[in-house]
């Protein structure tokens, strides 16, 4: 949680500095860099106290060398100077979230026991997007729940249609009517 809050401040400075097309490119760049943090050897280097921060910064600068962007180089140097190179995955995630918020384009998941055809998934995404004033794309994932659950990242939406809950509500309604 602390990393996310700190990453937000760094992302805000990038957003103030760059236009939307540049932010898209920077987001892709940081997503690629953040995959390096999944490698255990790379992570050992970045977390090692025996390796100077300048060398760690140089390693990441070498990764972005082909972009030829002074802004990105300065940003990475700033992260290095402040001992925040480990924030790069959080910066990538937060930057992606902020761009989605600006563009109002969100990704989500739909969970169900039985398979759903793509047309149904697209219809749910379109209808939900209209209600939220956004463009939403959903990915189908199998689940062992007895209903359907939809989650949309960035909008903090979670919709759950459960057969057991629906049955309980019907029974409760019938009992109240009696």
N, C-alpha and C positions, 0 to 999 in steps of 0.2 A: 504494500500500500504506500509506503514511504517513497519507494522508487517511482511509483506512478505519479505522485504529486510533484516530485522533483522533475521528472520527465516532462510533465505538463508545462513547466516554466521554460524549459529548453525548447519545446515544440512551439510555444507561443512566440518565442524570439524568431524562430524559423518562419513562422506564419507572417510575422510582421515584416520580415525581410524579403520574402519571395512571393511571386504571383502564383495563381492556382496551377497553371501548367508546370511550372518549375517545382511546385510542391509535390505534384504527382510523380515527377522524375526522382525527386529526393526520397519520397516514400518508397519507391521501388528499390532505390539504392540501399536505403537503410534496412529494408526487408532482406536483401541479399546479404548484407553485412551481418545482420542478426542471425542468419543461419550458421555462420561461422561459430557463434557462441554455443551451438548444439554439439560441436566437436569437442571431445574431452581434452585433447591435446591443446587446442586453441584456448580453451577455458583455463587450463593449467597455466598457460603462459600469461593470460590476462589477470589471473588471481595470484600469481607468484610475486612475493615480496623481493625475490632475488633479481628480478628483471626490472630495470629502470623504466619509469613512466614514459620517458622520451622514446625508448625502444618500442614500447607498446603502442604509443601514438604513431610512430613511424610505420609500424606494421599495418595499422588501419589506414593510414594515409596512402600506403602503397596499394591497398585494396581499392581505393577510390581514385587513384591516379589518372585512370583513363577518362574520368568525367571532366577533368580540367576545370574545376570550379573553385575559385578562391574562397567563396562563401562557405562551401562544404569543408574545405581544408581548414579554414579558420574555426569553424564550428567544432570539428574533431579536435583541433588543438586546444580549444577552450574546454572541451570535455576532459582531455588529458591533463591540462593544467589544474583542473579542479578535482582530479581523481575520480572522474565520473564515466570513464570509458565503459564500465560494466552496465551503464544505463542504456547503451545503444539498442538492445532488444525492446526495452520499455519505450524508448523514443520512437522506434519503428511502429510499435503497436499504437501508441498515442497519436502519432502523426496520421496513421491510417484512419483512426477513429475520428479525428478532427476533419480530415478531408471528406469522409463519408457524411459527416454532419453538415459541412458546407454544401455539398452536392445533393444531400438528402437521398443518398443511395446506401442501402443497408443489406447485409447478408444475414440469413438466419437458417434455422433447421426446423424440419417438421418430423416428428417422431410418431410412428404408428406400428402396430403389430403386423397388419397385412400391407402388402405392397400397394403403392398408390401410383397411378399413371401420371405422366408429366403434365398433362393437360389440367388435371385436378390440382396439382401442386402450383402450377402457374396461375390458375384461377384464384386460389387462396392468396397467393402472393400479390396479385393485382388488386384484389378486393381490399386486402389489408393495407396495401400501399395507398389506395385511394382514401381510405379512412384516416391514415396518418399523414397524408400529403407528402409521400415519399415514394421512391422506387425501391421495391423489396424483391430480393431473389431468395428462394428457399431451396435447401438441399434436403432430400429425403434420407432418413436414417431409420433402420429398424429398431424397435423397442419392445420390451416385454410388458408395457403398460396396457391396460384394457381400453384405451381410448386413443385420442390424438392430442399431441402437445406441440405447440408452435413457439419457438423462441427466436427473437430478433435482436441481434447484437447492436448496441449503440442506441436503441430506442427503449431499452429496458422493458420489452414486451415479452410476456409469457402467457399464453392462452392454453388452457387445459380442458379438454372435453373427455371426461371419464365416464364410462358406462356405469360403474358402481356408484359414483357420485350423483349421476343423473337419476338412477333408480332410487337412491336414498331421498332425493329431493321430491320425486313423484310420490313416494310413500308418505313423506312428511306433509305434502300438500293434501293428499287424500285424507290423512288423519285429522288435519285441521278442518277440512270440509265436513267431517262427520260430526 
